[in-house]
Structures are given as structure tokens and as C-alpha cells.
Amino acid sequence: MADSGLPSIQRSFTSREQGEALQAEVARWARDGWTVSHVGGVQAVLQRKKRIGWFWNLILTIITGGLWLIVVIVRVVNRKIETKILTVDGYGTVTAK
């Protein structure tokens, strides 16, 4: 199809299409290890615990004869939770904040 030089006009998505776009994006994030906390309307809340770098913690535990294991246990028990909020606009664009 030839480009006529006219700007393209984006059409608005229906609420059903917005929901489908949001569900597809939520599924993609869930595959990446995020847990779905809430989905409603045009918004979804996803959460996951922050990762711990096990390689260096293992090395430091071995080097210190097990003393570093105390630090590792404290980190595991007190891991922070990351939260992402996905929203979909009227044109089907999903944004994460």
C-alpha cells in the first residue's frame, strides 16, 4: 500500500480491547516471574521479591568460613518487594510504572 503522506489516525480501543491488551501484557510479565496482585479495569498491579545474587554470597561465605552466611540469611528474610503498575490507555498502549 502506498504512503499517501497523510497522518495516520489512531482509533480508540473499546473497553474489551483494552482489557485484552492489558491481559496480554500481564501474561508477558507473569512469564518473567512477576506475581499478579490485582487486575481491574484498565490497570494491573504486579509484584515480585528482589533477587539475591547467590554467586558472590556463596564465595564470601566460603572465604569467611561461614560468617557471611549471617548476612545472607538477613537479606533473604528481609527481601524488598518490587511493585509495577500496568495501565492501558484508550489507544491500547500499555505502560508500566
C-alpha positions as CSV (number, residue, x, y, z in Angstrom):
1,M,0.0,0.0,0.0
2,A,1.4,3.4,-1.0
3,D,2.0,6.0,1.7
4,S,-0.4,8.9,0.9
5,G,1.6,11.4,3.1
6,L,-1.4,11.9,5.4
7,P,-1.0,11.3,9.1
8,S,-2.4,8.0,10.3
9,I,-5.4,8.2,12.5
10,Q,-5.4,6.0,15.6
11,R,-8.7,4.7,16.6
12,S,-9.9,4.3,20.2
13,F,-10.0,0.9,21.7
14,T,-13.1,-0.4,23.2
15,S,-13.0,-1.4,26.9
16,R,-13.0,-5.1,25.8
17,E,-10.0,-4.5,23.6
18,Q,-8.2,-2.5,26.3
19,G,-8.8,-5.5,28.7
20,E,-7.4,-7.9,26.1
21,A,-4.3,-5.7,25.6
22,L,-3.8,-5.5,29.4
23,Q,-4.2,-9.2,29.8
24,A,-1.6,-10.0,27.1
25,E,0.9,-7.7,28.8
26,V,0.1,-9.1,32.2
27,A,0.8,-12.6,30.9
28,R,4.1,-11.5,29.5
29,W,5.2,-10.0,32.8
30,A,3.9,-13.2,34.6
31,R,6.2,-15.3,32.4
32,D,9.1,-13.1,33.5
33,G,8.5,-14.0,37.2
34,W,6.1,-11.3,38.4
35,T,3.1,-12.2,40.5
36,V,-0.3,-10.7,39.6
37,S,-1.6,-8.9,42.7
38,H,-4.7,-7.2,41.2
39,V,-6.3,-6.7,37.8
40,G,-9.2,-4.4,37.4
41,G,-10.5,-2.2,34.5
42,V,-7.5,-0.7,32.8
43,Q,-4.9,-1.3,35.5
44,A,-3.0,-4.2,36.9
45,V,-0.6,-4.4,39.9
46,L,2.3,-6.8,39.7
47,Q,4.8,-7.7,42.4
48,R,8.0,-9.7,42.9
49,K,10.6,-10.1,45.5
50,K,14.0,-8.6,44.7
51,R,16.6,-11.1,43.6
52,I,19.6,-12.0,45.7
53,G,23.0,-12.5,43.9
54,W,23.8,-16.0,45.1
55,F,27.2,-16.4,43.4
56,W,29.1,-13.7,45.4
57,N,27.3,-14.5,48.6
58,L,28.4,-18.2,48.3
59,I,32.0,-17.1,47.6
60,L,32.0,-14.7,50.6
61,T,30.5,-17.4,52.8
62,I,33.3,-19.8,51.8
63,I,36.1,-17.2,52.2
64,T,34.8,-16.1,55.7
65,G,34.3,-19.7,56.9
66,G,30.5,-19.3,57.2
67,L,30.4,-15.9,58.9
68,W,28.9,-14.2,55.8
69,L,26.0,-16.7,56.0
70,I,24.5,-14.4,58.7
71,V,24.3,-11.6,56.2
72,V,22.8,-13.8,53.6
73,I,20.1,-15.0,56.0
74,V,19.2,-11.5,57.0
75,R,19.0,-10.5,53.3
76,V,16.8,-13.5,52.4
77,V,14.4,-12.8,55.3
78,N,14.2,-9.0,54.6
79,R,13.9,-9.0,50.8
80,K,12.2,-6.0,49.4
81,I,9.2,-6.3,47.1
82,E,9.2,-4.6,43.7
83,T,5.8,-3.3,42.5
84,K,4.9,-2.4,38.9
85,I,1.6,-0.9,37.9
86,L,0.5,-1.5,34.3
87,T,-2.1,0.8,32.8
88,V,-3.6,0.7,29.3
89,D,-4.8,3.9,27.6
90,G,-7.7,4.4,25.2
91,Y,-5.5,3.5,22.2
92,G,-4.3,0.2,23.6
93,T,-0.9,1.3,24.7
94,V,0.2,-0.4,27.9
95,T,2.6,1.5,30.2
96,A,4.5,0.3,33.3
97,K,5.3,2.5,36.3
